[in-house]
Amino acid sequence: MARPIKETPILYGKAARKFEEEMQRVENMTREERMANRKKVEEGCSAFLKTVKVCI
C-alpha cells in the first residue's frame, strides 16, 4: 500500500529568500549553461555509480 504524500512545507525567512534567488538564477541560465550543468551532473552520477555496488 502506498504512503500518503506529505504536504509541501511553507518556506519562511532566509530559506524563502534563498529559494527565490535560486529560482531566478536557474530561469536566467542560457541553453549552453543548462547543458553544461546537465553534463556535469551526468559525469558525477556515472563516477558515483562506478564506485558503488548495488545488490539486487
MARGU-218358 format. One record per residue: residue in three letters; chain; z, x, y of N, C-alpha, C in turn. Coordinates in Angstrom, 3 decimals, m for minus. Layout:
// residues N
+------+-----+----------+----------+----------+----------+----------+----------+----------+----------+----------+
: type : mol :     n.up :   n.east :  n.north :    ca.up :  ca.east : ca.north :     c.up :   c.east :  c.north :
+------+-----+----------+----------+----------+----------+----------+----------+----------+----------+----------+
:  ALA :   A :        Z :        X :        Y :        Z :        X :        Y :        Z :        X :        Y :
...
+------+-----+----------+----------+----------+----------+----------+----------+----------+----------+----------+
This chain:
// residues 56
+------+-----+----------+----------+----------+----------+----------+----------+----------+----------+----------+
: type : mol :     n.up :   n.east :  n.north :    ca.up :  ca.east : ca.north :     c.up :   c.east :  c.north :
+------+-----+----------+----------+----------+----------+----------+----------+----------+----------+----------+
:  MET :   A :    0.000 :    0.839 :   m1.176 :    0.000 :    0.000 :    0.000 :    0.000 :    0.890 :    1.248 :
:  ALA :   A :   m0.772 :    0.530 :    2.203 :   m0.892 :    1.333 :    3.423 :    0.320 :    1.142 :    4.319 :
:  ARG :   A :    0.641 :    2.193 :    5.047 :    1.732 :    2.124 :    6.013 :    1.213 :    1.520 :    7.311 :
:  PRO :   A :    2.059 :    0.802 :    8.028 :    1.609 :    0.259 :    9.315 :    1.384 :    1.381 :   10.326 :
:  ILE :   A :    0.464 :    1.179 :   11.212 :    0.164 :    2.164 :   12.245 :    1.202 :    2.029 :   13.354 :
:  LYS :   A :    1.789 :    3.170 :   13.736 :    2.795 :    3.156 :   14.798 :    2.120 :    2.940 :   16.149 :
:  GLU :   A :    2.878 :    2.383 :   17.067 :    2.362 :    2.194 :   18.413 :    2.180 :    3.542 :   19.100 :
:  THR :   A :    1.179 :    3.641 :   19.945 :    0.943 :    4.868 :   20.702 :    2.024 :    4.996 :   21.774 :
:  PRO :   A :    2.691 :    6.146 :   21.835 :    3.744 :    6.297 :   22.843 :    3.156 :    6.363 :   24.258 :
:  ILE :   A :    3.924 :    5.907 :   25.208 :    3.524 :    5.967 :   26.611 :    4.008 :    7.298 :   27.174 :
:  LEU :   A :    3.116 :    8.010 :   27.859 :    3.466 :    9.306 :   28.429 :    4.002 :    9.134 :   29.844 :
:  TYR :   A :    5.010 :    9.935 :   30.161 :    5.615 :    9.916 :   31.482 :    5.723 :   11.334 :   32.017 :
:  GLY :   A :    5.832 :   11.467 :   33.318 :    6.144 :   12.743 :   33.957 :    5.129 :   13.843 :   33.681 :
:  LYS :   A :    5.650 :   15.032 :   33.342 :    4.812 :   16.213 :   33.134 :    3.801 :   16.002 :   32.016 :
:  ALA :   A :    4.221 :   15.340 :   30.935 :    3.317 :   15.105 :   29.808 :    2.127 :   14.252 :   30.234 :
:  ALA :   A :    2.380 :   13.238 :   31.054 :    1.309 :   12.368 :   31.536 :    0.343 :   13.130 :   32.436 :
:  ARG :   A :    0.895 :   13.954 :   33.334 :    0.034 :   14.733 :   34.229 :   m0.801 :   15.744 :   33.442 :
:  LYS :   A :   m0.188 :   16.404 :   32.465 :   m0.898 :   17.381 :   31.654 :   m2.022 :   16.710 :   30.874 :
:  PHE :   A :   m1.744 :   15.535 :   30.309 :   m2.760 :   14.801 :   29.566 :   m3.936 :   14.439 :   30.472 :
:  GLU :   A :   m3.647 :   13.944 :   31.652 :   m4.699 :   13.558 :   32.600 :   m5.538 :   14.771 :   33.014 :
:  GLU :   A :   m4.884 :   15.902 :   33.274 :   m5.612 :   17.120 :   33.640 :   m6.527 :   17.577 :   32.503 :
:  GLU :   A :   m6.028 :   17.505 :   31.286 :   m6.833 :   17.926 :   30.135 :   m8.038 :   16.996 :   29.942 :
:  MET :   A :   m7.841 :   15.709 :   30.156 :   m8.951 :   14.757 :   30.044 :  m10.027 :   15.065 :   31.086 :
:  GLN :   A :   m9.610 :   15.385 :   32.308 :  m10.572 :   15.713 :   33.364 :  m11.315 :   17.002 :   33.025 :
:  ARG :   A :  m10.599 :   17.983 :   32.484 :  m11.226 :   19.255 :   32.137 :  m12.299 :   19.047 :   31.065 :
:  VAL :   A :  m11.980 :   18.264 :   30.063 :  m12.933 :   18.028 :   28.973 :  m14.133 :   17.232 :   29.473 :
:  GLU :   A :  m13.903 :   16.247 :   30.327 :  m15.001 :   15.436 :   30.848 :  m15.958 :   16.258 :   31.706 :
:  ASN :   A :  m15.477 :   17.339 :   32.317 :  m16.308 :   18.142 :   33.203 :  m16.995 :   19.306 :   32.486 :
:  MET :   A :  m16.855 :   19.408 :   31.179 :  m17.478 :   20.511 :   30.441 :  m18.983 :   20.279 :   30.312 :
:  THR :   A :  m19.708 :   21.372 :   30.334 :  m21.147 :   21.287 :   30.120 :  m21.415 :   21.196 :   28.625 :
:  ARG :   A :  m22.622 :   20.867 :   28.285 :  m23.014 :   20.778 :   26.869 :  m22.819 :   22.129 :   26.178 :
:  GLU :   A :  m23.143 :   23.222 :   26.884 :  m23.004 :   24.560 :   26.313 :  m21.536 :   24.896 :   26.045 :
:  GLU :   A :  m20.657 :   24.498 :   26.977 :  m19.226 :   24.751 :   26.792 :  m18.690 :   23.964 :   25.592 :
:  ARG :   A :  m19.146 :   22.742 :   25.450 :  m18.715 :   21.933 :   24.303 :  m19.190 :   22.551 :   22.994 :
:  MET :   A :  m20.422 :   23.023 :   22.972 :  m20.956 :   23.647 :   21.748 :  m20.205 :   24.937 :   21.432 :
:  ALA :   A :  m19.851 :   25.712 :   22.450 :  m19.096 :   26.941 :   22.238 :  m17.704 :   26.629 :   21.688 :
:  ASN :   A :  m17.072 :   25.590 :   22.216 :  m15.765 :   25.181 :   21.696 :  m15.871 :   24.733 :   20.249 :
:  ARG :   A :  m16.894 :   23.966 :   19.945 :  m17.083 :   23.476 :   18.574 :  m17.284 :   24.638 :   17.617 :
:  LYS :   A :  m18.105 :   25.607 :   18.018 :  m18.364 :   26.764 :   17.171 :  m17.080 :   27.558 :   16.925 :
:  LYS :   A :  m16.266 :   27.725 :   17.971 :  m15.003 :   28.444 :   17.856 :  m14.061 :   27.739 :   16.874 :
:  VAL :   A :  m13.982 :   26.421 :   16.957 :  m13.125 :   25.651 :   16.051 :  m13.636 :   25.753 :   14.618 :
:  GLU :   A :  m14.939 :   25.633 :   14.432 :  m15.510 :   25.727 :   13.084 :  m15.245 :   27.099 :   12.468 :
:  GLU :   A :  m15.372 :   28.158 :   13.262 :  m15.097 :   29.504 :   12.759 :  m13.629 :   29.661 :   12.381 :
:  GLY :   A :  m12.747 :   29.111 :   13.211 :  m11.321 :   29.171 :   12.922 :  m10.968 :   28.414 :   11.652 :
:  CYS :   A :  m11.577 :   27.258 :   11.474 :  m11.314 :   26.455 :   10.270 :  m11.820 :   27.159 :    9.023 :
:  SER :   A :  m13.005 :   27.709 :    9.078 :  m13.539 :   28.378 :    7.888 :  m12.723 :   29.632 :    7.570 :
:  ALA :   A :  m12.239 :   30.350 :    8.580 :  m11.385 :   31.516 :    8.330 :  m10.070 :   31.075 :    7.694 :
:  PHE :   A :   m9.520 :   29.975 :    8.166 :   m8.283 :   29.442 :    7.592 :   m8.492 :   29.012 :    6.153 :
:  LEU :   A :   m9.576 :   28.320 :    5.875 :   m9.823 :   27.827 :    4.522 :  m10.037 :   28.975 :    3.531 :
:  LYS :   A :  m10.516 :   30.118 :    3.999 :  m10.691 :   31.278 :    3.119 :   m9.347 :   31.851 :    2.703 :
:  THR :   A :   m8.319 :   31.661 :    3.516 :   m7.007 :   32.233 :    3.228 :   m6.097 :   31.270 :    2.460 :
:  VAL :   A :   m6.476 :   30.027 :    2.350 :   m5.620 :   29.020 :    1.725 :   m6.238 :   28.576 :    0.404 :
:  LYS :   A :   m5.414 :   28.518 :   m0.626 :   m5.859 :   27.976 :   m1.908 :   m5.368 :   26.539 :   m1.992 :
:  VAL :   A :   m6.275 :   25.656 :   m2.329 :   m5.931 :   24.239 :   m2.435 :   m5.878 :   23.866 :   m3.905 :
:  CYS :   A :   m4.770 :   23.298 :   m4.320 :   m4.615 :   22.832 :   m5.698 :   m4.870 :   21.346 :   m5.747 :
:  ILE :   A :   m5.767 :   20.966 :   m6.613 :   m6.082 :   19.527 :   m6.727 :   m5.562 :   19.017 :   m8.055 :
+------+-----+----------+----------+----------+----------+----------+----------+----------+----------+----------+
